[in-house]
Amino acid sequence: MNERGRVRGSRTAPKYGPDWRMGQRLTAFLAAAASPTIAGAANAVIPAQWKNCTQVNKRYPHGVGKLGAHDKTSGVPVTTFKRSTRLYRIAMSYNRGLDRDKDGIACEKL
């Protein structure tokens, strides 16, 4: 095979043509777009409602949790949180740190 991707003595089209290059560029673009970068994560905008637990507790005083979630605590468990799997998923999509103990309840407080 020579430097043009052809087998010696053959009159076939080169192995790497414009279609191959386009495929390589597309693959590189999709890989870059799909992978989160440090700069992209730092520039992500978090809505004020989900920025931190103080903001969440202004709207939902006892936190937001999935249906069927139970507070993991050695003391008195919180049972008065807003039960909404949809709201919990939205909160987690913006800020995973809201549910530090990973019990299915974000920003629980008595």
C-alpha distances in whole Angstrom, upper triangle without the diagonal:
4,7,8,6,5,4,6,9,10,12,12,12,10,10,12,15,19,20,17,19,22,22,21,24,26,25,26,29,30,30,32,35,35,35,39,39,42,43,42,45,47,47,48,52,54,57,60,61,59,58,60,63,66,65,64,68,69,68,68,71,70,66,64,62,61,63,64,63,66,66,65,68,71,73,74,71,71,71,72,69,67,66,63,59,58,59,58,55,55,56,54,51,52,53,53,55,58,58,58,59,57,60,59,62,61,64,66,70,73
4,5,6,6,6,7,10,11,12,13,13,10,11,12,14,18,19,17,18,22,22,21,23,26,26,26,29,31,30,32,34,35,36,39,39,41,42,42,45,47,47,48,51,54,57,60,61,59,58,61,63,66,65,64,68,69,68,69,71,70,67,64,63,62,64,66,64,67,67,66,69,72,74,75,72,72,72,73,70,68,67,64,60,59,60,59,55,55,57,54,51,52,54,53,56,59,59,59,60,58,61,60,63,62,64,67,70,74
4,6,7,10,10,13,14,14,14,13,10,11,11,13,16,18,16,16,19,20,18,21,24,23,23,26,28,28,29,32,33,33,36,36,38,39,39,42,44,44,45,48,51,54,57,59,56,55,58,61,63,62,62,65,67,66,66,69,68,64,62,61,60,63,64,63,65,65,64,67,70,72,73,70,70,71,71,67,66,65,62,58,57,58,57,53,53,54,52,49,50,51,51,53,56,57,56,58,56,59,58,61,59,62,65,68,72
4,6,9,10,13,12,12,11,10,6,8,8,10,13,15,13,13,17,18,17,19,22,22,22,25,27,27,28,31,32,33,36,36,38,39,39,41,43,43,44,47,50,53,56,58,55,55,57,60,63,61,61,65,66,65,65,68,68,64,61,61,59,62,63,62,65,65,64,67,70,72,73,70,69,70,70,67,65,64,61,57,56,57,56,52,52,54,51,48,49,51,51,53,56,56,56,58,56,59,58,60,59,61,64,68,71
4,7,9,12,11,11,10,9,5,5,6,9,13,14,12,13,17,17,16,19,21,21,21,24,26,26,27,30,31,32,35,35,38,38,38,41,43,43,44,47,49,52,56,57,55,54,57,59,62,61,60,64,65,64,64,67,66,62,60,59,57,60,61,60,63,63,63,65,68,71,71,68,68,68,69,65,64,62,59,56,54,55,54,51,51,52,50,47,48,50,49,52,55,55,55,56,54,57,56,59,57,60,63,66,70
4,6,8,7,8,7,7,5,6,9,11,15,16,14,16,19,19,19,22,24,24,25,28,29,29,31,33,34,35,38,39,42,42,42,44,47,47,47,50,53,56,59,60,58,58,60,63,66,64,63,67,68,67,67,70,69,66,63,62,60,63,64,63,66,66,66,69,71,74,75,71,71,71,72,68,67,65,62,58,57,58,57,54,54,56,53,50,51,53,53,55,58,58,58,60,57,60,59,62,61,63,66,70,73
4,6,6,8,8,10,9,9,12,14,18,19,17,19,22,22,22,25,27,26,27,30,32,31,34,36,37,37,41,41,44,45,44,47,49,49,50,53,55,58,62,63,60,60,62,65,68,66,66,69,71,70,70,72,71,68,65,64,62,64,65,64,67,68,67,70,73,75,76,73,72,73,74,70,69,67,64,60,59,60,59,56,56,58,55,52,54,55,55,57,60,60,60,61,59,62,61,63,63,65,68,71,75
4,6,9,10,12,11,12,15,17,21,22,21,22,25,25,25,28,30,30,31,34,35,35,37,39,40,40,44,44,47,48,47,50,52,52,53,56,59,62,65,66,64,63,66,68,71,70,69,73,74,73,73,76,75,71,69,67,66,68,69,68,71,71,70,73,76,79,79,76,76,76,77,74,72,70,67,64,62,64,63,59,60,61,58,56,57,58,58,60,63,63,63,65,62,65,64,67,66,69,71,75,78
4,7,9,12,12,14,17,18,22,23,22,24,27,27,27,30,32,32,33,36,37,37,39,42,42,43,47,47,50,50,50,53,55,55,55,59,61,64,67,69,66,66,68,71,74,72,72,75,77,75,75,78,77,74,71,70,68,70,71,71,73,74,73,76,79,81,82,79,79,79,80,76,74,73,70,66,65,66,65,62,62,64,61,58,60,61,61,63,66,66,66,67,65,68,67,69,69,71,74,78,81
4,6,9,10,12,15,16,20,20,20,22,24,25,25,28,29,30,31,34,35,35,37,39,40,41,45,45,48,49,48,51,53,53,53,57,59,62,65,66,64,64,66,69,72,70,69,73,74,73,73,76,75,71,68,67,65,67,69,68,71,72,71,74,77,79,80,77,76,76,77,74,72,70,67,63,62,64,63,59,59,61,59,56,57,59,58,61,64,64,64,66,63,66,64,67,66,69,72,75,79
4,7,9,12,14,14,18,19,19,21,23,24,25,27,29,29,31,33,34,35,37,39,40,41,44,45,48,48,48,50,53,52,53,56,58,61,64,65,63,63,66,69,71,70,69,72,74,72,72,75,75,71,68,67,65,67,69,68,71,72,72,75,78,80,80,77,76,77,77,73,71,70,66,63,61,63,63,59,59,61,58,55,57,59,58,61,64,64,65,66,63,66,65,67,66,69,72,75,79
4,6,9,12,12,15,16,16,18,20,20,21,24,25,26,28,30,31,32,34,35,36,38,41,42,45,46,45,47,50,49,50,53,55,57,61,62,60,60,63,65,68,66,65,69,70,69,69,72,71,67,65,64,62,63,65,65,67,68,68,71,74,77,77,74,73,73,73,70,68,66,63,59,58,59,59,55,55,57,55,52,53,55,55,58,60,61,61,63,60,62,61,64,63,66,68,72,75
4,6,9,8,11,12,12,14,17,17,18,21,22,23,24,26,28,29,31,32,33,35,38,39,42,42,41,44,47,46,46,49,52,54,58,59,57,57,60,62,65,63,62,66,67,66,66,69,68,65,62,61,59,61,63,62,65,66,66,69,72,74,75,71,70,70,71,67,65,63,60,57,55,57,56,52,52,54,52,49,50,52,52,55,58,58,59,60,57,60,59,61,60,63,66,69,73
4,6,6,10,11,10,12,15,15,16,18,20,21,22,24,26,26,28,30,31,32,36,36,39,40,39,42,44,44,44,47,50,52,56,57,55,55,57,60,63,61,60,64,65,64,64,67,66,63,60,59,57,60,61,61,63,64,64,67,70,72,72,69,68,69,69,65,63,62,59,55,53,55,54,51,51,52,50,47,48,50,50,53,55,56,56,58,55,58,57,59,58,61,64,67,71
4,6,10,10,8,11,13,13,13,16,18,18,19,22,23,24,26,28,28,30,33,34,37,37,37,39,42,42,42,45,47,50,53,54,52,52,55,57,60,58,58,61,63,61,61,64,64,60,57,56,54,56,58,57,60,61,60,63,66,69,69,66,65,65,66,62,61,59,56,52,51,52,51,48,48,50,47,44,46,47,47,50,52,53,53,54,52,55,53,56,55,58,61,64,68
4,7,8,6,7,10,10,10,13,15,15,16,19,20,21,23,25,26,27,30,31,34,34,33,36,39,38,39,42,44,47,50,52,49,49,52,55,57,56,55,59,60,59,59,62,61,57,55,54,52,55,56,55,58,59,58,61,64,67,67,64,63,63,64,60,58,57,54,50,49,50,49,46,45,47,45,42,43,45,45,47,50,50,51,52,50,53,51,54,53,55,58,62,65
4,5,5,6,9,10,11,13,14,16,17,19,20,21,23,25,26,28,31,31,35,35,34,36,39,38,39,41,44,47,50,51,49,49,52,55,57,56,55,59,60,58,59,62,61,58,55,54,53,55,57,56,59,60,60,63,66,68,68,65,64,64,64,60,59,57,54,51,49,50,50,46,45,47,45,42,43,45,45,48,51,51,52,54,51,54,52,54,53,56,59,62,66
4,5,5,6,9,10,11,12,14,15,16,18,20,21,22,24,26,29,29,33,32,31,34,37,36,36,39,42,44,47,49,47,47,50,53,55,53,53,56,57,56,57,60,59,56,53,53,51,53,55,55,58,58,58,61,64,66,67,63,62,62,62,58,56,55,52,49,46,48,48,44,43,45,43,40,41,43,43,46,49,49,50,52,50,52,51,53,51,54,57,60,64
4,5,5,6,9,10,10,12,14,15,16,18,20,21,22,24,28,29,32,32,31,33,36,35,35,38,40,42,46,47,45,45,48,51,54,51,51,55,56,54,54,58,57,53,51,50,48,51,53,52,55,56,56,59,62,64,64,61,60,60,60,56,54,52,49,46,44,45,45,41,41,43,41,38,39,41,42,45,47,47,48,50,47,50,48,50,49,52,55,58,62
4,5,5,6,9,10,11,12,14,15,17,18,20,21,23,26,27,30,31,29,32,35,34,34,37,40,42,46,47,45,45,47,50,53,51,50,54,55,54,54,57,56,53,50,49,48,50,52,51,54,54,54,57,60,63,63,60,58,59,59,55,53,52,49,45,43,45,44,41,40,42,40,37,38,40,40,43,46,46,47,48,46,49,47,49,48,51,54,57,61
4,5,5,6,9,10,11,12,14,15,17,18,20,21,24,25,28,28,27,30,32,32,32,35,38,40,44,45,43,43,46,49,51,49,49,53,54,52,53,56,55,52,49,49,47,50,52,51,54,54,54,57,60,62,62,59,58,58,58,55,53,52,48,45,43,44,44,40,40,41,39,36,37,39,39,42,44,45,46,48,45,48,47,49,47,50,53,56,60
4,5,5,6,9,10,10,12,14,15,16,18,20,23,24,27,27,26,28,31,30,30,33,36,38,41,43,41,41,44,47,49,47,47,50,51,50,50,53,53,49,47,46,45,48,50,49,52,52,52,55,59,60,61,57,56,56,56,52,50,49,46,43,40,42,41,38,37,39,37,34,35,37,37,40,43,43,44,46,44,46,45,47,45,48,51,54,58
4,5,5,6,9,10,10,12,14,15,16,18,22,23,26,27,25,28,30,30,29,32,35,37,41,42,40,40,43,45,48,46,45,49,50,49,49,52,51,48,45,44,43,45,47,46,49,50,50,53,56,58,58,55,54,54,54,50,48,47,44,40,38,40,39,36,35,37,35,32,33,35,36,39,41,41,42,44,41,44,42,44,43,46,49,52,56
4,5,5,6,9,10,11,12,14,15,17,20,21,24,24,23,26,29,28,28,31,34,37,40,41,39,39,41,44,47,45,45,48,50,48,49,51,51,47,45,44,43,45,47,46,49,49,49,52,55,57,57,54,53,54,54,50,48,47,44,41,39,40,39,36,35,37,35,31,33,34,34,37,40,40,41,43,40,43,42,44,43,45,48,51,55
4,5,5,6,9,10,11,12,14,16,19,19,22,22,21,24,26,26,26,29,32,34,38,39,37,37,40,43,45,43,43,47,48,46,47,50,50,46,43,43,42,45,47,46,48,49,49,51,55,56,57,54,52,53,53,49,47,46,43,40,38,39,38,35,34,35,33,30,31,33,33,36,38,39,40,42,40,43,41,43,41,44,47,50,54
4,5,5,6,9,10,10,12,14,17,18,22,22,20,23,26,25,25,27,30,32,36,37,35,35,38,41,43,41,41,44,45,44,45,47,47,43,41,40,39,42,44,43,46,46,46,49,53,54,55,51,50,50,50,46,44,43,40,37,35,36,35,32,31,33,31,28,29,31,31,34,37,37,38,40,38,41,39,41,39,42,45,48,52
4,5,5,6,9,10,11,12,16,17,21,21,20,22,25,24,24,27,29,32,36,37,34,34,37,40,42,40,40,43,45,43,44,47,46,42,40,39,38,40,42,41,44,44,44,47,50,52,53,49,48,49,49,45,43,42,39,36,34,35,34,31,30,32,30,26,28,30,30,33,35,36,36,38,36,38,37,39,38,40,43,47,50
4,6,5,6,9,10,11,14,15,18,18,17,20,22,22,22,26,28,31,34,36,33,33,35,38,41,39,39,43,44,43,43,46,45,42,39,39,38,41,43,41,44,44,44,47,50,52,52,49,48,48,49,45,43,42,39,36,34,35,34,31,30,31,29,26,27,29,29,31,34,35,35,37,35,38,37,39,37,39,43,46,49
4,5,5,6,9,10,13,14,17,17,15,18,21,20,20,23,26,28,32,33,31,31,34,37,39,37,37,40,41,40,41,44,44,40,38,37,37,39,41,40,43,43,43,46,49,51,51,48,46,47,47,43,41,40,37,34,32,33,32,29,28,29,28,24,25,27,27,30,33,34,34,37,34,37,36,37,36,38,41,44,48
4,5,5,6,9,12,13,17,17,15,17,21,20,19,22,24,27,30,31,29,29,32,35,37,35,35,39,40,38,39,42,41,37,35,35,33,36,38,37,40,40,40,43,47,48,49,45,44,44,44,40,39,37,34,31,29,30,30,26,25,27,25,22,23,25,25,28,30,31,32,34,32,35,33,35,33,36,39,42,46
4,6,5,6,10,11,15,16,14,16,19,19,19,22,24,27,30,31,29,29,31,34,37,35,34,38,39,38,38,41,41,37,34,34,33,36,37,36,39,39,39,42,45,47,47,44,43,43,44,40,38,37,34,31,29,30,29,26,25,27,24,21,22,24,24,27,29,30,30,32,30,33,32,34,32,35,38,41,45
4,6,6,8,9,12,13,11,14,16,16,16,20,22,25,28,30,27,27,29,32,35,33,33,37,38,37,37,40,40,36,34,34,33,36,38,37,39,39,39,41,45,46,47,44,42,43,43,39,38,37,34,32,30,30,29,26,25,26,24,21,21,23,23,26,28,29,30,32,30,33,32,33,31,34,37,40,44
4,6,8,9,13,13,10,13,16,15,14,17,20,22,26,27,25,25,28,30,33,31,31,34,35,34,35,38,38,34,32,32,31,34,36,35,37,37,38,40,44,45,45,42,41,41,41,37,35,35,32,29,27,27,27,23,22,23,22,18,19,21,22,24,27,28,29,31,29,32,30,31,30,32,35,38,42
4,6,9,13,14,11,12,16,16,15,18,19,22,25,26,24,24,26,29,32,30,29,33,34,33,33,36,36,32,29,29,28,31,33,32,34,35,35,37,41,42,43,39,38,39,39,35,33,32,29,26,24,25,24,21,20,22,19,16,17,19,19,22,25,25,26,28,26,29,27,29,27,30,33,36,40
4,6,10,12,10,10,14,15,14,17,19,22,25,26,23,23,25,28,31,29,29,32,34,33,33,36,35,31,29,29,28,31,33,31,34,34,33,36,39,41,41,38,37,38,38,35,33,33,30,27,25,26,24,21,21,21,19,16,17,18,18,21,23,24,24,27,25,28,27,28,26,29,32,35,39
4,7,8,6,7,10,11,10,14,16,19,22,23,20,20,22,25,27,26,26,29,31,30,30,33,32,29,27,27,27,30,32,30,32,32,31,34,37,39,39,36,35,36,36,32,31,31,28,26,24,24,22,20,19,19,17,14,14,15,15,18,20,22,22,25,23,26,25,26,24,26,29,32,36
4,5,5,6,9,10,11,14,16,20,22,24,21,20,22,25,28,27,27,30,32,32,32,34,34,30,29,29,30,33,35,32,34,33,33,35,38,40,40,38,37,38,38,34,33,33,31,28,27,26,25,22,21,21,19,17,16,16,17,19,22,23,23,26,25,28,27,28,26,27,31,33,37
4,5,5,6,9,10,14,15,19,21,23,20,18,20,24,26,25,26,29,30,30,31,33,33,29,28,29,30,33,35,32,34,33,32,34,37,38,39,37,35,37,37,33,33,33,31,29,28,26,25,23,22,21,19,17,16,16,16,17,20,22,22,25,24,27,27,27,25,26,29,32,36
4,5,5,6,9,12,15,18,20,23,20,18,21,24,26,25,26,29,30,30,31,33,33,30,29,30,31,35,37,34,36,35,34,36,39,40,41,39,37,39,38,35,34,34,32,30,28,27,26,24,22,22,20,18,16,17,18,19,22,24,24,27,26,30,29,29,26,27,31,33,37
4,5,5,6,10,12,16,18,21,18,17,20,23,25,23,24,28,29,28,29,32,32,28,27,28,29,32,34,32,34,33,33,35,38,39,40,37,36,37,36,33,31,32,29,27,25,24,23,21,19,19,18,15,14,15,16,18,20,23,23,26,25,28,27,27,24,26,29,32,36
4,5,5,9,10,14,16,18,16,14,16,20,22,21,21,25,26,26,26,28,28,25,24,25,26,29,31,29,31,30,30,31,35,36,36,34,32,33,33,29,28,29,27,25,23,22,21,19,17,16,15,13,11,11,13,14,17,19,19,23,21,25,24,24,21,22,26,28,32
4,6,8,10,14,16,18,16,13,16,19,21,20,21,24,25,26,27,28,29,26,25,26,28,31,33,31,32,31,31,32,35,36,37,34,33,34,34,30,29,30,28,27,25,23,22,21,19,18,17,15,12,12,14,15,17,20,20,24,23,26,25,25,22,22,26,28,32
4,6,9,13,15,17,16,14,17,20,22,20,21,25,25,25,27,29,29,26,26,27,28,32,34,32,34,32,33,34,38,38,38,36,34,35,34,31,30,31,28,27,25,23,23,21,19,18,17,15,13,14,16,17,19,22,22,26,25,28,27,26,23,24,27,30,33
4,6,10,12,15,13,11,15,18,20,18,19,22,23,22,24,26,27,23,22,24,25,28,31,29,31,30,30,32,35,36,36,33,31,32,31,28,26,27,25,23,21,20,19,17,15,14,14,12,9,11,13,15,16,19,20,24,23,25,24,23,20,21,25,27,31
4,6,9,12,10,9,13,16,17,15,16,20,20,20,21,24,25,22,21,23,24,27,30,28,30,29,30,32,35,35,35,32,30,31,30,26,24,25,23,22,20,18,18,17,14,13,14,12,9,10,14,15,16,19,20,24,23,25,23,22,19,20,23,26,29
4,6,8,7,6,10,13,14,12,12,16,16,16,18,20,21,18,17,19,21,24,27,25,27,25,27,28,32,32,31,29,26,27,26,22,21,22,20,19,17,15,15,14,11,10,11,10,6,7,11,12,12,16,17,21,20,22,20,19,16,16,20,22,25
4,5,6,6,10,13,13,10,11,14,14,13,15,18,19,17,16,18,20,23,26,24,26,25,27,29,32,32,31,28,25,26,24,21,19,21,19,19,16,13,14,14,11,10,12,11,8,10,13,14,13,17,19,22,21,23,20,19,16,16,19,21,24
4,5,5,8,10,10,7,9,12,11,11,14,16,18,15,16,19,21,24,27,25,26,25,27,28,31,30,29,27,24,25,23,20,18,21,19,20,18,15,15,16,13,11,14,14,10,11,14,14,13,17,19,22,22,23,21,19,15,15,18,19,22
4,6,8,9,9,5,6,9,9,8,10,13,15,12,12,15,18,21,23,21,23,22,24,25,29,28,27,24,21,22,19,16,15,17,16,17,15,11,12,14,11,9,12,13,10,10,14,14,11,15,17,20,20,20,18,16,13,12,15,17,20
4,6,7,9,7,6,10,11,10,11,13,14,11,11,14,16,19,22,19,21,20,22,23,27,26,25,23,20,21,19,16,15,16,15,15,14,10,10,11,9,6,9,9,7,7,10,10,8,11,14,17,16,18,15,14,10,10,14,16,19
4,7,8,7,8,11,12,12,14,15,16,13,14,16,19,22,25,22,23,22,23,24,27,27,26,24,22,23,22,18,18,20,18,19,17,14,14,14,12,9,11,11,8,7,10,9,9,12,14,17,17,19,18,16,12,11,15,17,20
4,6,6,6,9,10,12,12,13,14,11,13,15,18,22,23,20,21,19,20,21,24,23,23,21,19,21,19,16,17,19,18,19,18,15,14,15,13,10,11,13,10,8,10,8,7,10,12,15,16,17,16,14,10,8,12,13,17
4,5,5,6,8,10,10,10,10,8,10,13,16,19,21,18,18,16,17,18,21,20,19,18,15,17,16,13,14,16,17,17,18,14,13,15,14,10,12,15,12,10,11,9,6,9,11,13,14,15,14,11,8,5,9,10,13
4,6,5,6,9,10,9,11,10,13,16,19,22,24,21,21,19,20,20,23,21,21,19,17,19,17,15,15,18,19,20,20,16,16,18,17,13,15,18,15,13,15,13,10,13,14,17,18,19,18,15,11,8,11,11,13
4,5,5,7,9,10,12,10,12,15,19,22,24,21,22,20,22,22,25,24,23,21,18,20,18,15,15,18,17,19,18,14,14,17,14,11,14,16,13,12,15,13,11,14,16,19,19,20,18,15,12,10,12,13,16
4,5,6,6,8,9,7,8,12,15,18,20,18,19,17,19,20,23,22,21,19,15,17,14,11,11,14,14,15,15,11,11,14,12,9,12,14,12,11,13,12,9,11,14,16,16,17,15,12,9,7,10,11,14
4,5,5,4,6,6,9,12,16,18,20,18,18,16,18,19,22,20,18,17,13,15,12,10,11,14,15,17,17,13,13,16,15,12,15,17,16,14,16,14,11,13,15,17,17,17,16,12,10,7,8,8,11
4,6,6,9,9,12,15,19,21,23,21,21,20,22,22,25,23,22,20,17,18,15,13,12,16,17,19,19,15,16,18,17,14,17,19,17,16,18,17,14,16,19,21,21,21,19,16,13,11,12,12,13
4,6,9,9,10,13,16,18,21,19,20,19,22,23,26,24,22,20,16,17,14,11,10,13,14,16,16,12,13,16,14,13,16,18,16,16,18,18,14,16,19,21,21,20,18,15,12,11,12,13,14
4,6,5,7,10,14,15,17,16,17,16,19,20,23,21,19,16,13,13,10,7,7,10,11,14,14,11,11,15,14,12,15,17,16,16,17,17,13,14,17,18,18,17,15,12,10,9,9,10,11
4,6,9,12,16,17,19,17,17,15,18,18,21,19,16,15,11,12,9,8,9,12,14,17,17,14,14,18,17,15,17,20,19,18,19,17,14,15,17,18,19,17,16,12,11,9,8,7,8
4,7,9,13,14,15,13,13,11,14,14,17,15,13,11,7,8,6,5,7,10,13,15,17,14,13,17,17,14,16,20,19,17,17,16,13,13,15,15,16,14,13,9,9,7,5,5,6
4,7,10,13,14,12,12,11,14,15,18,17,15,12,9,10,8,5,6,9,10,12,13,10,9,13,13,11,13,16,15,14,14,13,9,10,12,13,13,12,10,7,6,5,4,6,9
4,7,10,12,10,12,11,14,16,20,19,17,14,11,11,9,6,5,6,7,8,10,7,6,10,10,8,10,13,14,13,13,13,10,9,13,13,12,11,8,6,5,7,7,10,12
4,7,8,6,9,9,12,15,18,18,17,13,10,10,10,6,6,5,6,6,9,8,6,9,11,10,10,14,15,14,13,14,11,9,13,12,10,9,5,4,6,9,8,12,14
4,6,5,9,11,14,17,20,20,19,15,13,12,12,9,8,6,5,4,8,8,6,8,11,11,11,14,16,15,14,16,13,11,15,14,11,9,6,6,9,12,12,15,17
4,6,9,12,15,18,21,21,19,15,14,11,12,10,9,5,6,6,9,10,9,11,14,14,15,17,19,19,18,19,17,15,18,17,14,11,9,9,12,15,14,17,18
4,7,10,13,16,19,19,17,14,13,10,12,11,11,8,10,9,13,14,12,14,17,17,17,20,22,21,19,20,18,15,18,16,14,10,9,10,13,16,14,17,18
4,7,9,13,16,16,15,11,10,9,11,10,11,8,10,9,13,13,11,13,16,15,15,18,20,18,16,17,15,12,14,12,10,7,5,7,10,13,11,14,16
4,6,9,12,13,11,8,8,8,11,10,12,11,13,13,17,16,14,16,19,17,17,20,22,20,18,18,16,12,14,11,10,7,7,8,11,13,10,13,14
4,6,9,10,9,5,6,7,10,10,13,12,15,15,18,17,14,17,19,17,17,20,21,19,17,16,14,11,12,9,9,6,8,7,10,11,8,10,11
4,7,9,9,7,9,11,14,13,16,16,18,18,21,20,16,19,21,19,18,22,22,20,17,16,15,11,11,7,9,6,9,9,12,12,10,12,13
4,5,7,6,9,12,14,14,18,18,20,21,24,22,19,22,24,21,20,24,25,22,19,18,16,13,12,9,12,10,13,12,14,13,11,11,12
4,7,8,11,14,17,18,21,21,24,24,27,26,23,25,28,25,24,28,28,25,23,21,19,17,15,12,15,13,16,15,17,17,14,14,14
4,6,9,12,15,16,20,21,24,24,27,26,23,26,28,25,25,29,29,26,24,22,20,18,17,14,17,15,17,16,17,16,13,12,11
4,7,9,12,13,17,18,21,23,26,24,22,25,27,24,24,28,28,26,24,22,20,18,18,15,17,15,17,15,16,15,12,10,9
4,6,9,10,14,15,18,19,22,20,18,21,23,21,21,25,25,23,21,20,17,15,15,13,14,11,13,11,13,13,9,9,8
4,6,7,11,12,15,17,19,17,16,19,21,18,19,23,23,21,20,18,15,14,15,13,14,11,12,9,11,10,7,7,6
4,6,9,9,13,15,18,17,15,19,20,19,20,23,24,22,21,20,17,15,17,16,16,13,12,10,12,12,9,9,9
4,7,8,12,15,17,15,15,18,19,18,19,23,23,22,21,21,17,16,18,17,17,15,14,11,12,12,9,9,8
4,6,9,12,14,12,11,15,16,14,16,19,19,18,18,17,14,13,16,15,15,13,11,8,9,9,7,8,9
4,6,9,11,9,9,13,13,12,15,17,18,17,18,18,14,14,17,17,16,14,11,9,10,11,9,11,12
4,7,9,8,8,12,13,13,14,17,18,18,18,19,15,14,18,17,15,13,10,9,11,12,11,14,15
4,5,5,6,9,10,11,12,14,16,16,16,18,15,14,18,18,16,14,10,10,11,13,13,16,18
4,6,5,6,9,10,10,12,14,15,15,17,14,13,17,17,14,13,9,10,11,14,14,18,20
4,5,5,6,9,10,11,13,14,15,17,15,15,18,19,16,16,12,12,12,15,16,20,22
4,5,5,6,9,10,11,12,13,15,12,13,17,18,15,15,11,11,10,12,14,17,19
4,5,5,6,9,10,10,10,12,10,9,13,14,12,11,8,7,7,10,12,15,18
4,5,5,6,9,10,10,13,11,11,14,15,12,13,10,10,10,13,15,19,22
4,5,5,7,9,10,13,11,12,16,17,15,16,12,12,11,14,16,19,22
4,5,5,6,7,9,8,9,13,15,13,14,11,10,8,10,13,16,19
4,5,5,5,8,7,8,11,13,10,12,10,10,8,11,14,17,21
4,6,7,10,10,11,14,16,14,16,13,14,12,15,17,21,24
4,7,9,9,12,14,17,15,17,15,15,12,14,17,20,24
4,5,6,9,10,14,13,15,13,13,10,11,15,18,21
4,5,6,8,11,9,12,11,11,9,11,14,17,21
4,5,6,9,9,12,12,11,8,9,12,15,19
4,6,9,9,11,10,8,5,6,9,12,16
4,6,5,7,7,6,4,6,8,12,15
4,5,8,10,9,8,8,10,13,16
4,6,8,8,9,10,10,13,16
4,6,7,8,11,11,14,17
4,6,8,11,10,13,15
4,7,10,10,13,16
4,7,6,10,12
4,6,9,13
4,6,10
4,7
4
